[in-house]
């Protein structure tokens, strides 16, 4: 029986359940440890806590959820991780530093830098936090996402004689993937690899993969494929792992004139982004005012239904029952009109399980940034679809996994990687990149993409200064710089290397000329794989008088923070400098692929060659940089 085969989809999925359970237990334990042992100041620094936080007004939102506004007035320069759908808990801190947690959890509906709207479990919870001194709010362990992923894996395992069972055996097993014969569609505005990728998506019966290396126009290709699919089908589901990735693809589709309905709130909050959210569309519907007034009346009657004589109470209850029926009818009507008129339903993978999508099926599901999503998360959405298009790049950032054993055991190997390996006929590799000078691109192309990438003619030799080398490595081996260890998850810091980076940045700005930088808006990215180094650099830039005029053009972030972004000039601080040649985190070469492919015109790498050359990748990279500098 095939069932015993190690390639069996069933055995594979059971293994996934086991690995996901390990990650779940590890993260839960980690959260508990953090909550009990970590000080508030450290949580704030990590972006998982606001303290002090002030409660503002509370009200019922358009979806009839009881919400409260929370603001923070301090630590506004720290990037936080609060966003739509994430669970939070509240606490108060006494004068002697003792923390008391409230015994309820709530959910973020919306968050920007200084304000968030939180869905509360009831009026009692609101009164609790309104009367609390020294209030704080922190992210809570996300039980719902895990529960949803476990449910999805269970559904896929149990599937029999239906489309989900077929997709399981095609994506994970040896069943061949099917393609329709279609006359190819021409897209004069796309290059030939983008055009054939769109045609492959249109022909796919089961699965297609758009593999987009850095700068190759993956989003452009995906938007075209979705747009073209909508000529043939009334509606598709578009998902991604993160809210930010969903926002990005939704915005591009809206620009293309597609009617998008976004489940959940965007991370970058502006009117354009909000205008296609479900919540905003719901409250702008012509029937909404009637629904709103019914809900208001129901709340008023709810207060009265406990007073008066039996007959009065009975009358009120009958009236409430009729009003509820009318409210339900209106809600159903608004929802069906919103969903039936939308061409694209967009959500994160976890939110595709939203009650609003219950019972809905889609001919096609597009998953963007699929190489950053856990396999279990992909199955949440695949359950609703007849065929799947995965877009992303498994040579860039992997999914975030906290448990080392689970990652090593195979949890970080994504569904996209498995399909790329098992179904090469479904894969389209985009080969022309439009971002960087060809010398910046070449190493990444050779190491990760079999040398198949080429730079588009118009950007092949792009640069800022004449006689400048596009890639430089500043070797700190002779400088006696040393890394320091700071806290377990912030990792390492190398202050001397940070100092050298800023000196080189200032010198490069001088060479280009300050006026030219401001006129042409030449922008700079400073990247380090280590959070401690990022925070140290940010602090130094804040305090630098000479860099002040250019501060709006300088971004400092971790590699993960730069995913999907690009800058004219990139400086990378590799931090590691030790006798043993230990490089830890830098072993994840996919992260380095992201780092070295963010620059359009100039890439400067700072690192101690003596430490890094123990690793074949960095040794080869150093040789490559030396070769192009000797040209």
PEPE-V747019 format. One record per pair of residues at least 24 apart in sequence whose ideal C-beta (glycine too) atoms are under 10 Angstrom apart, sorted by the first residue. I is the first residue (numbers start at 1). GAP is how many residues later the second one is. Records with the same first field share a line. If there is no record, write none. Layout:
I = GAP ; GAP
//
This chain:
2 = 167 ; 171 ; 172
5 = 168 ; 169
7 = 165 ; 166 ; 167 ; 415
8 = 161 ; 164 ; 165 ; 166
9 = 147 ; 148 ; 150 ; 156 ; 158 ; 159 ; 160 ; 161 ; 162 ; 163 ; 164 ; 165 ; 166
10 = 146 ; 147 ; 158 ; 159 ; 162 ; 163
11 = 161
12 = 145 ; 156 ; 160 ; 161 ; 363 ; 398 ; 406
13 = 140 ; 141 ; 143 ; 144 ; 155 ; 159 ; 362 ; 363 ; 366
14 = 139 ; 143
15 = 394 ; 395 ; 396
16 = 133 ; 137 ; 140 ; 141 ; 156 ; 358 ; 359 ; 360 ; 363 ; 393 ; 394 ; 395 ; 397 ; 399
17 = 132 ; 133 ; 136 ; 137 ; 140 ; 359
18 = 388 ; 391 ; 392 ; 393
19 = 355 ; 356 ; 357 ; 382 ; 384 ; 386 ; 387 ; 388 ; 389 ; 390 ; 391 ; 392 ; 393 ; 394
20 = 126 ; 129 ; 130 ; 133 ; 354 ; 355 ; 356 ; 357 ; 381 ; 383 ; 386 ; 391
21 = 125 ; 129 ; 385
22 = 379 ; 381 ; 382 ; 383 ; 384 ; 385 ; 387 ; 389
23 = 123 ; 126 ; 351 ; 353 ; 376 ; 378 ; 379 ; 380 ; 382 ; 383 ; 384 ; 386 ; 388 ; 389
24 = 117 ; 118 ; 119 ; 121 ; 122 ; 123 ; 125 ; 126 ; 379 ; 382
25 = 121 ; 378 ; 381
26 = 375 ; 376 ; 377 ; 378 ; 379 ; 380
27 = 114 ; 115 ; 119 ; 374 ; 375 ; 376 ; 379
28 = 113 ; 114 ; 115 ; 118
29 = 112 ; 373 ; 374
30 = 111 ; 372 ; 373 ; 459
31 = 107 ; 108 ; 109 ; 110 ; 111 ; 371
32 = 109
34 = 104 ; 105 ; 107 ; 455
35 = 54 ; 56 ; 64 ; 66 ; 103 ; 105 ; 106
36 = 63
38 = 100
39 = 58 ; 60
40 = 51 ; 53 ; 57 ; 59 ; 94 ; 96 ; 98
41 = 34
42 = 445 ; 447 ; 448
43 = 93 ; 95 ; 96
44 = 28 ; 30 ; 31 ; 34 ; 36 ; 92 ; 94
45 = 30 ; 33 ; 442 ; 445 ; 486 ; 490
46 = 32 ; 33 ; 34 ; 35 ; 92 ; 93 ; 441 ; 443 ; 444 ; 485
47 = 28 ; 31 ; 32 ; 33 ; 34 ; 35 ; 92 ; 484
48 = 32 ; 33 ; 34 ; 38 ; 40 ; 89 ; 90 ; 91 ; 92
49 = 26 ; 29 ; 31 ; 32 ; 33 ; 39 ; 42 ; 87 ; 88 ; 89 ; 90
50 = 24 ; 25 ; 28 ; 30 ; 32 ; 38 ; 61 ; 64 ; 66 ; 85 ; 86 ; 87 ; 88 ; 89
51 = 24 ; 40 ; 41 ; 42 ; 48 ; 83 ; 84 ; 85 ; 86 ; 87
52 = 40 ; 41 ; 81 ; 82 ; 83 ; 84 ; 85
53 = 37 ; 38 ; 63 ; 76 ; 79 ; 81 ; 82 ; 83 ; 84 ; 85
54 = 61 ; 75 ; 76 ; 81
55 = 35 ; 63 ; 71 ; 73 ; 74 ; 75 ; 76 ; 77 ; 80 ; 82
56 = 59 ; 61 ; 74
58 = 59 ; 60 ; 62 ; 65 ; 67 ; 68 ; 69 ; 71 ; 72
59 = 58
60 = 232 ; 235 ; 236 ; 239
61 = 48 ; 49 ; 56 ; 58 ; 218 ; 221 ; 222
62 = 216 ; 217 ; 218 ; 219 ; 220 ; 221 ; 222 ; 223 ; 226 ; 229 ; 230 ; 233
63 = 46 ; 56 ; 215 ; 216 ; 219 ; 220 ; 268 ; 293
64 = 227 ; 228 ; 231 ; 234 ; 235 ; 263 ; 267
65 = 42 ; 44 ; 52 ; 53 ; 54 ; 55 ; 214
66 = 40 ; 52 ; 53 ; 54 ; 55 ; 56 ; 57 ; 59 ; 60
67 = 39 ; 40 ; 41 ; 42 ; 43 ; 49 ; 50 ; 51 ; 52 ; 53 ; 59
68 = 38 ; 41 ; 48 ; 49 ; 50 ; 51 ; 52 ; 57 ; 58 ; 61 ; 62
69 = 41 ; 46 ; 47 ; 48 ; 49
70 = 36 ; 38 ; 41 ; 44 ; 45 ; 46 ; 47 ; 48 ; 59 ; 65 ; 66 ; 67
71 = 43 ; 44 ; 45
72 = 41 ; 42 ; 43 ; 44 ; 64 ; 65
73 = 41
74 = 40
75 = 39
76 = 37 ; 38
77 = 36 ; 458 ; 461 ; 462 ; 465
78 = 35 ; 457 ; 460
79 = 34 ; 455 ; 459 ; 478 ; 479 ; 482
80 = 31 ; 32 ; 33 ; 34 ; 36 ; 59
81 = 27 ; 30 ; 58
82 = 26 ; 28 ; 29 ; 30 ; 34 ; 36 ; 55 ; 56 ; 57 ; 185
83 = 25 ; 26 ; 27 ; 28 ; 29 ; 33 ; 56 ; 159 ; 160 ; 161 ; 181 ; 182 ; 183 ; 184 ; 265
84 = 24 ; 25 ; 26 ; 27 ; 32 ; 33 ; 159 ; 162 ; 178 ; 179 ; 180 ; 181 ; 182 ; 183 ; 193 ; 195 ; 264 ; 267
85 = 24 ; 34 ; 57 ; 59 ; 60 ; 158 ; 178 ; 179 ; 180 ; 262 ; 263 ; 265 ; 266 ; 269
86 = 25 ; 30 ; 32 ; 53 ; 54 ; 56 ; 58 ; 59 ; 157
87 = 31 ; 32 ; 52 ; 53 ; 54 ; 55 ; 56 ; 57 ; 58
88 = 28 ; 30 ; 31 ; 49 ; 50 ; 51 ; 52
89 = 47 ; 48 ; 49 ; 50 ; 51 ; 52
90 = 28 ; 30 ; 35 ; 38 ; 39 ; 42 ; 45 ; 46 ; 47 ; 48 ; 50
91 = 38 ; 41 ; 43 ; 44 ; 45 ; 46 ; 47
92 = 36 ; 37 ; 39 ; 40 ; 41 ; 42 ; 43 ; 44
93 = 39 ; 40 ; 41 ; 42 ; 43
94 = 39 ; 40
95 = 38 ; 39
99 = 35 ; 37 ; 39
100 = 32
101 = 35 ; 37 ; 39
102 = 26 ; 27 ; 30 ; 33 ; 35
103 = 25
104 = 24 ; 25
105 = 35 ; 36 ; 38 ; 39
106 = 31 ; 34
107 = 33 ; 37
108 = 29 ; 31 ; 157
109 = 155 ; 156 ; 170
110 = 154 ; 155 ; 156 ; 157 ; 159 ; 164 ; 167 ; 169
111 = 154 ; 156 ; 158
112 = 155 ; 156 ; 157 ; 158
113 = 156
115 = 154
117 = 148
142 = 208
144 = 206 ; 209
145 = 203 ; 204 ; 205 ; 206 ; 208 ; 229 ; 231 ; 232 ; 235
146 = 204 ; 230
147 = 203 ; 206
148 = 201 ; 202 ; 203 ; 204 ; 205 ; 206 ; 228 ; 229 ; 231 ; 232
149 = 200 ; 201 ; 204 ; 225 ; 226 ; 227 ; 228 ; 229 ; 230 ; 231
150 = 226
151 = 202 ; 225 ; 228 ; 229 ; 232
152 = 197 ; 198 ; 200 ; 201 ; 223 ; 224 ; 225 ; 226 ; 227 ; 228 ; 229 ; 230 ; 231
153 = 222 ; 223 ; 226 ; 227
154 = 225
155 = 224 ; 225 ; 227 ; 228
156 = 219 ; 220 ; 223 ; 224 ; 226 ; 227
157 = 222
159 = 224
162 = 221
163 = 43 ; 198 ; 219 ; 220 ; 222 ; 223 ; 224
164 = 215 ; 218 ; 219 ; 220 ; 221 ; 222
166 = 40 ; 220
167 = 39 ; 40 ; 198 ; 212 ; 215 ; 216 ; 218 ; 219 ; 220 ; 221
168 = 211 ; 214
169 = 37
170 = 35 ; 36 ; 37 ; 217 ; 218 ; 249 ; 252 ; 253 ; 256
171 = 35 ; 36 ; 204 ; 207 ; 208 ; 211 ; 217 ; 219 ; 244 ; 245 ; 247 ; 248 ; 251 ; 252 ; 255
172 = 203 ; 243 ; 246 ; 247 ; 250
173 = 249
174 = 248 ; 249
175 = 31 ; 248
176 = 30 ; 247 ; 249
177 = 27 ; 28 ; 29 ; 30 ; 31 ; 210 ; 242 ; 245 ; 246 ; 248 ; 249
178 = 25 ; 26 ; 27 ; 28 ; 29 ; 209 ; 248
179 = 24 ; 25 ; 26 ; 27 ; 29 ; 246 ; 247
180 = 24 ; 25
182 = 50
185 = 39 ; 43 ; 46
187 = 34 ; 37 ; 41
189 = 31 ; 35
190 = 27 ; 30 ; 31 ; 34 ; 240 ; 242
191 = 25 ; 26 ; 29 ; 30 ; 239 ; 240 ; 241 ; 243 ; 263 ; 265
192 = 239 ; 240
193 = 24 ; 28 ; 235 ; 236 ; 237 ; 238 ; 239 ; 259 ; 261
194 = 24 ; 26 ; 27 ; 28 ; 30 ; 31 ; 234 ; 236 ; 237 ; 238
195 = 26 ; 29 ; 233
196 = 25 ; 232 ; 233 ; 234
197 = 24 ; 25 ; 27 ; 28 ; 192 ; 194 ; 230 ; 231 ; 232 ; 233
198 = 24 ; 25 ; 26 ; 27 ; 28 ; 29 ; 30 ; 31 ; 230
199 = 26 ; 29 ; 229
200 = 25 ; 189 ; 225 ; 226 ; 227 ; 228
201 = 24 ; 25 ; 27 ; 28 ; 163 ; 165 ; 186 ; 188 ; 190 ; 225 ; 227
202 = 26 ; 27 ; 29 ; 30 ; 162
204 = 160 ; 183 ; 184 ; 185 ; 221 ; 222
205 = 181 ; 182
206 = 180 ; 181 ; 182 ; 213 ; 217 ; 220
207 = 175 ; 180 ; 181 ; 182 ; 183 ; 208 ; 212 ; 216 ; 218 ; 219 ; 220
208 = 156 ; 158 ; 179 ; 180 ; 181 ; 182 ; 183 ; 211 ; 215 ; 217 ; 218 ; 219 ; 220
209 = 161 ; 162 ; 179 ; 180 ; 181 ; 182 ; 183 ; 185 ; 207 ; 210 ; 211 ; 214 ; 215 ; 216 ; 217 ; 218 ; 219 ; 220
210 = 156 ; 158 ; 160 ; 179 ; 180 ; 181 ; 182 ; 183 ; 206 ; 217 ; 218 ; 219 ; 220
211 = 159 ; 160 ; 179 ; 180 ; 181 ; 182 ; 183 ; 184 ; 205 ; 209 ; 216 ; 217 ; 218 ; 219 ; 220 ; 238
212 = 156 ; 157 ; 159 ; 179 ; 180 ; 181 ; 184 ; 216 ; 217 ; 218 ; 221
213 = 180 ; 182 ; 183 ; 216 ; 217 ; 218 ; 219 ; 220 ; 222 ; 228 ; 231 ; 232 ; 235 ; 236 ; 239 ; 240 ; 380 ; 384
214 = 179 ; 181 ; 182 ; 219 ; 221 ; 222 ; 226 ; 227 ; 230 ; 231 ; 234 ; 235 ; 239 ; 349 ; 350 ; 352 ; 379 ; 380 ; 382 ; 383 ; 384
215 = 215 ; 217 ; 218 ; 219 ; 220 ; 221 ; 225 ; 226 ; 229 ; 238 ; 240 ; 241 ; 244 ; 351 ; 382 ; 383 ; 385
216 = 177 ; 213 ; 214 ; 215 ; 216 ; 217 ; 218 ; 219 ; 233 ; 237 ; 238 ; 240
217 = 213 ; 215 ; 216 ; 217 ; 218 ; 239
218 = 150 ; 151 ; 173 ; 174 ; 175 ; 212 ; 346
219 = 26 ; 29 ; 30 ; 32 ; 33 ; 34 ; 149 ; 150 ; 172 ; 345
220 = 32 ; 210 ; 214
221 = 170 ; 207 ; 209
222 = 27 ; 30 ; 31 ; 144 ; 145 ; 146 ; 167 ; 169 ; 170
223 = 26 ; 28 ; 29 ; 30 ; 32 ; 33 ; 35 ; 143 ; 145
224 = 32
225 = 139 ; 141 ; 164 ; 166 ; 203
226 = 26 ; 27 ; 30 ; 32 ; 34 ; 117 ; 118 ; 138 ; 140 ; 142 ; 163
227 = 25 ; 26 ; 29 ; 30 ; 31 ; 116 ; 117
229 = 114 ; 115 ; 134 ; 135 ; 137 ; 158 ; 160
230 = 26 ; 28 ; 29 ; 113 ; 114 ; 134
232 = 131 ; 132
233 = 110 ; 129 ; 130 ; 131 ; 153
234 = 106 ; 107 ; 108 ; 109 ; 128 ; 129
235 = 24 ; 26 ; 104 ; 105 ; 106 ; 107 ; 108 ; 109 ; 110 ; 125 ; 126 ; 127 ; 128 ; 129
236 = 106 ; 107 ; 108 ; 109 ; 110 ; 126 ; 127 ; 128 ; 129 ; 130 ; 149 ; 153
237 = 26 ; 107 ; 108 ; 109 ; 110 ; 115 ; 120 ; 123 ; 124 ; 125 ; 126 ; 127 ; 128 ; 129 ; 130 ; 144 ; 145 ; 147 ; 148 ; 151
238 = 24 ; 105 ; 106 ; 107 ; 108 ; 109 ; 114 ; 124 ; 126 ; 127 ; 128 ; 129 ; 130 ; 143 ; 151
239 = 24 ; 106 ; 107 ; 108 ; 109 ; 110 ; 111 ; 112 ; 113 ; 126 ; 127 ; 128 ; 129 ; 130 ; 131 ; 134 ; 138 ; 139 ; 141 ; 142 ; 143 ; 145 ; 146
240 = 106 ; 107 ; 108 ; 109 ; 126 ; 127 ; 128 ; 129 ; 130 ; 132 ; 133 ; 137 ; 141 ; 151 ; 152
241 = 107 ; 108 ; 109 ; 126 ; 127 ; 128 ; 129 ; 130 ; 131 ; 132 ; 133 ; 136 ; 137 ; 151 ; 158 ; 159 ; 173
242 = 25 ; 106 ; 107 ; 126 ; 127 ; 130 ; 131 ; 158 ; 321 ; 322
243 = 24 ; 25 ; 104 ; 105 ; 108
244 = 24 ; 104 ; 125 ; 319 ; 320
245 = 103 ; 122 ; 123 ; 124 ; 125 ; 127 ; 128 ; 147 ; 318 ; 319
246 = 100 ; 101 ; 102 ; 103 ; 105 ; 122 ; 123
247 = 26 ; 29 ; 99
248 = 120 ; 121 ; 316
249 = 95 ; 97 ; 117 ; 119 ; 120 ; 142
250 = 26 ; 27 ; 94 ; 96 ; 97 ; 118
251 = 25 ; 95
253 = 90 ; 91 ; 93
254 = 90 ; 92
257 = 86
258 = 84 ; 85 ; 86 ; 88
259 = 82 ; 83 ; 84 ; 85
260 = 82 ; 83 ; 84 ; 85 ; 86
261 = 77 ; 78 ; 80 ; 81 ; 82 ; 83 ; 84 ; 85 ; 86 ; 95
262 = 80 ; 82 ; 83 ; 84 ; 85 ; 89
263 = 82 ; 83 ; 84 ; 85 ; 88 ; 89 ; 91 ; 93 ; 94
264 = 82 ; 83 ; 84 ; 86 ; 87 ; 90
276 = 66 ; 68 ; 70
277 = 69
278 = 57 ; 60 ; 61 ; 64 ; 67 ; 68 ; 69 ; 76 ; 78
281 = 53 ; 56 ; 57 ; 58 ; 60 ; 61
282 = 49 ; 52 ; 53 ; 56
283 = 51
284 = 54
285 = 45 ; 48 ; 49 ; 50 ; 52 ; 53
286 = 48 ; 51
287 = 42 ; 43 ; 44 ; 46 ; 47 ; 50
288 = 42 ; 43 ; 46
290 = 36 ; 37 ; 40
291 = 35 ; 36 ; 37 ; 38 ; 39 ; 40 ; 42 ; 43
292 = 35 ; 38
293 = 30
294 = 28 ; 29 ; 30 ; 32 ; 33 ; 34 ; 36 ; 37
295 = 28 ; 29 ; 32 ; 35 ; 36
297 = 26 ; 30
298 = 25 ; 26 ; 29
345 = 39
347 = 34
348 = 25 ; 29 ; 32 ; 33
349 = 24 ; 25 ; 27 ; 28 ; 29 ; 30 ; 31 ; 32 ; 33
350 = 27 ; 30 ; 31
351 = 29 ; 30
352 = 25 ; 26 ; 28 ; 29 ; 30 ; 31 ; 32 ; 33
353 = 27 ; 28 ; 30 ; 31
357 = 24 ; 27
358 = 26
359 = 25
360 = 24
361 = 24 ; 25
362 = 24 ; 25
363 = 24
364 = 24 ; 25
365 = 24 ; 25
366 = 24 ; 25
367 = 24 ; 25 ; 48 ; 49
368 = 24
369 = 24 ; 27 ; 28 ; 30 ; 47 ; 194 ; 195
370 = 24 ; 44 ; 45 ; 46 ; 47 ; 49
371 = 24 ; 25 ; 26 ; 27 ; 28 ; 43 ; 44 ; 45 ; 46 ; 49 ; 219
372 = 24 ; 25 ; 26 ; 27 ; 28 ; 42 ; 44 ; 188 ; 191
373 = 25 ; 26 ; 41 ; 42 ; 43
374 = 24 ; 25 ; 26 ; 27 ; 37 ; 38 ; 39 ; 40 ; 41
375 = 24 ; 35 ; 36 ; 37 ; 38 ; 39 ; 40 ; 41 ; 42 ; 43
376 = 35 ; 39
377 = 37 ; 38
378 = 36 ; 37 ; 38
379 = 36
382 = 33
388 = 27 ; 31 ; 38
389 = 37
390 = 24 ; 25 ; 26 ; 27 ; 29 ; 30 ; 36 ; 37
391 = 25 ; 37 ; 39
392 = 24 ; 25 ; 28
393 = 36 ; 37 ; 55 ; 56 ; 197 ; 200 ; 201 ; 204
394 = 24 ; 25 ; 26 ; 27 ; 54 ; 196
395 = 49 ; 52 ; 53 ; 54 ; 194 ; 195 ; 198 ; 199 ; 202
396 = 48 ; 52 ; 163 ; 167 ; 168 ; 194 ; 195 ; 197 ; 198 ; 201
397 = 162 ; 163 ; 165 ; 166 ; 167 ; 191 ; 193 ; 194 ; 196 ; 197
398 = 190 ; 192 ; 193
400 = 160
402 = 87
412 = 176 ; 178
429 = 24
432 = 24 ; 25
433 = 26 ; 27 ; 164
434 = 24 ; 25 ; 132 ; 166
435 = 24 ; 27 ; 131 ; 162 ; 163 ; 164 ; 165 ; 166
436 = 24 ; 26 ; 34 ; 35 ; 130 ; 134 ; 160 ; 161 ; 162 ; 163 ; 164 ; 165 ; 166 ; 167
437 = 24 ; 25 ; 26 ; 31 ; 32 ; 33 ; 34 ; 162 ; 163 ; 164 ; 165 ; 166
438 = 24 ; 32
439 = 24 ; 30 ; 31 ; 32 ; 164 ; 185 ; 186 ; 188 ; 189 ; 190 ; 192
440 = 30 ; 31 ; 130 ; 156 ; 157 ; 158 ; 159 ; 160 ; 161 ; 162 ; 163 ; 188
441 = 29 ; 155 ; 156 ; 158
442 = 28 ; 29 ; 182 ; 186
443 = 28 ; 150 ; 153 ; 154 ; 160 ; 174 ; 177 ; 178 ; 180 ; 181 ; 182 ; 184 ; 185
444 = 148 ; 149 ; 150 ; 151 ; 152 ; 153 ; 177
445 = 152
446 = 174 ; 178
447 = 142 ; 145 ; 146 ; 149 ; 169 ; 170 ; 173 ; 174 ; 177
448 = 141 ; 142 ; 144 ; 145 ; 149
449 = 144
453 = 144
459 = 141 ; 142
461 = 140
462 = 106 ; 138 ; 139 ; 140
463 = 105 ; 137 ; 138 ; 139
464 = 44 ; 47 ; 48 ; 52 ; 53 ; 56 ; 58 ; 104 ; 105 ; 136 ; 137 ; 138
465 = 43 ; 46 ; 47 ; 48 ; 136 ; 137
468 = 40 ; 43 ; 44 ; 133 ; 134
469 = 133 ; 134 ; 135 ; 156 ; 159 ; 160 ; 161 ; 162
470 = 129 ; 130 ; 131 ; 132 ; 133 ; 155 ; 158 ; 159
471 = 99 ; 125 ; 128 ; 131 ; 132 ; 133 ; 134 ; 150 ; 153 ; 154 ; 155 ; 157 ; 158
472 = 32 ; 36 ; 99 ; 130 ; 131 ; 132 ; 133 ; 134 ; 153 ; 156 ; 157
473 = 99 ; 101 ; 130 ; 131 ; 132 ; 133 ; 134 ; 136 ; 139 ; 145 ; 148 ; 149 ; 151 ; 152 ; 153 ; 156
474 = 26 ; 27 ; 30 ; 97 ; 99 ; 130 ; 131 ; 132 ; 133 ; 134 ; 135
475 = 130 ; 131 ; 132 ; 133 ; 134 ; 135 ; 137 ; 138 ; 147 ; 150 ; 151
476 = 24 ; 97 ; 98 ; 101 ; 130 ; 131 ; 132 ; 133 ; 134 ; 135
477 = 100 ; 130 ; 131 ; 132 ; 133 ; 134 ; 135 ; 136
478 = 130 ; 131 ; 132
479 = 98 ; 129
480 = 97 ; 128
481 = 94 ; 96 ; 125 ; 126 ; 127 ; 130
482 = 95 ; 96 ; 97 ; 126
483 = 47 ; 49 ; 50 ; 91 ; 92 ; 93 ; 94 ; 95 ; 99 ; 101 ; 125 ; 128
484 = 48 ; 91 ; 93
485 = 47
486 = 44 ; 45 ; 46 ; 47 ; 49 ; 50
487 = 44 ; 45
489 = 42 ; 43
490 = 40 ; 41 ; 42 ; 43 ; 44 ; 45
491 = 37 ; 38 ; 39 ; 40 ; 41 ; 42 ; 84 ; 85 ; 93 ; 94
492 = 36 ; 37 ; 38 ; 39 ; 40 ; 41 ; 82 ; 83 ; 84 ; 85 ; 86 ; 90 ; 92 ; 93 ; 94
493 = 35 ; 37 ; 38 ; 39 ; 40 ; 41 ; 42 ; 43 ; 44 ; 80 ; 82
494 = 34 ; 36 ; 38 ; 39 ; 42 ; 79 ; 80 ; 81 ; 82 ; 83 ; 112 ; 113 ; 114
495 = 37 ; 38 ; 41 ; 42 ; 45
496 = 81
497 = 31 ; 36 ; 39 ; 40 ; 76 ; 77 ; 78 ; 79 ; 80 ; 109 ; 110 ; 111
498 = 28 ; 30 ; 34 ; 35 ; 36 ; 38 ; 39 ; 41 ; 42 ; 43 ; 75 ; 77 ; 108
499 = 37 ; 38 ; 41
500 = 73 ; 106
501 = 25 ; 27 ; 32 ; 36 ; 39 ; 55 ; 70 ; 71 ; 72 ; 103 ; 105
502 = 24 ; 35 ; 38 ; 39 ; 42 ; 44 ; 45 ; 69 ; 71
504 = 67 ; 100 ; 102
505 = 32 ; 36 ; 39 ; 41 ; 42 ; 45 ; 49 ; 64 ; 66 ; 99
506 = 38 ; 40 ; 41 ; 44
508 = 61 ; 63 ; 94 ; 96
509 = 37 ; 38 ; 40 ; 41 ; 44 ; 45 ; 60
510 = 36
512 = 56 ; 57 ; 90
514 = 32 ; 35 ; 36
515 = 34
517 = 32 ; 33 ; 36 ; 51 ; 52
518 = 31 ; 32 ; 34 ; 35
520 = 33 ; 48
521 = 31 ; 32 ; 47
522 = 28 ; 31 ; 45 ; 46 ; 47 ; 78 ; 79 ; 80
523 = 27 ; 29 ; 30 ; 31 ; 32 ; 43 ; 44 ; 45 ; 46 ; 47 ; 77
524 = 26 ; 29 ; 30 ; 31 ; 32 ; 43 ; 44 ; 45 ; 46 ; 47 ; 75 ; 78
525 = 28 ; 29 ; 30 ; 31 ; 32 ; 36 ; 37 ; 40 ; 41 ; 42 ; 43 ; 44 ; 45 ; 46 ; 47 ; 70 ; 73 ; 74 ; 75 ; 78
526 = 28 ; 29 ; 30 ; 31 ; 36 ; 41 ; 43 ; 44 ; 45 ; 46 ; 47 ; 78
527 = 28 ; 29 ; 30 ; 31 ; 32 ; 33 ; 34 ; 35 ; 38 ; 40 ; 43 ; 44 ; 45 ; 46 ; 47 ; 64 ; 67 ; 68 ; 69 ; 71 ; 72 ; 78
528 = 28 ; 29 ; 30 ; 31 ; 43 ; 44 ; 45 ; 46 ; 47 ; 67 ; 78
529 = 29 ; 30 ; 31 ; 43 ; 44 ; 45 ; 46 ; 47 ; 54 ; 55 ; 56 ; 57 ; 59 ; 62 ; 63 ; 65 ; 66
530 = 28 ; 29 ; 43 ; 44 ; 45 ; 46 ; 54 ; 55 ; 56
531 = 26 ; 27 ; 29 ; 30
532 = 43
533 = 25 ; 40 ; 41 ; 42
534 = 24 ; 25 ; 27 ; 39
536 = 37
537 = 34 ; 36
555 = 43
557 = 41
558 = 33 ; 37
559 = 26 ; 29 ; 31 ; 32 ; 33 ; 34 ; 35 ; 36 ; 37 ; 39
560 = 31 ; 34
562 = 32 ; 33 ; 35 ; 36
563 = 28 ; 31 ; 35
564 = 30 ; 34
565 = 29 ; 33
566 = 31 ; 32 ; 33 ; 34
567 = 31 ; 32 ; 33 ; 34 ; 35 ; 36
568 = 31 ; 32 ; 33 ; 34
569 = 29 ; 30 ; 31 ; 32 ; 33 ; 34 ; 35
570 = 25 ; 26 ; 27 ; 28 ; 29 ; 30 ; 31 ; 32 ; 33 ; 34 ; 35
571 = 28 ; 31 ; 32 ; 33 ; 34 ; 35
572 = 24 ; 26 ; 27 ; 31 ; 32 ; 33 ; 34 ; 35
573 = 31 ; 32 ; 33 ; 34
574 = 31 ; 32 ; 33 ; 34 ; 35 ; 37 ; 38 ; 44
575 = 31 ; 32 ; 33 ; 36
576 = 31 ; 32 ; 35 ; 36 ; 42
577 = 30 ; 31 ; 32 ; 33 ; 34 ; 35
578 = 30 ; 32 ; 33
579 = 31 ; 32
580 = 31 ; 34
581 = 27 ; 29 ; 30 ; 31 ; 32 ; 33 ; 34
582 = 29 ; 32
583 = 24 ; 28 ; 29 ; 31 ; 32 ; 34 ; 35
586 = 25 ; 26 ; 29 ; 31 ; 32
587 = 28 ; 30
589 = 26 ; 27 ; 28 ; 29 ; 32
592 = 25 ; 26 ; 29
593 = 24
596 = 25
//
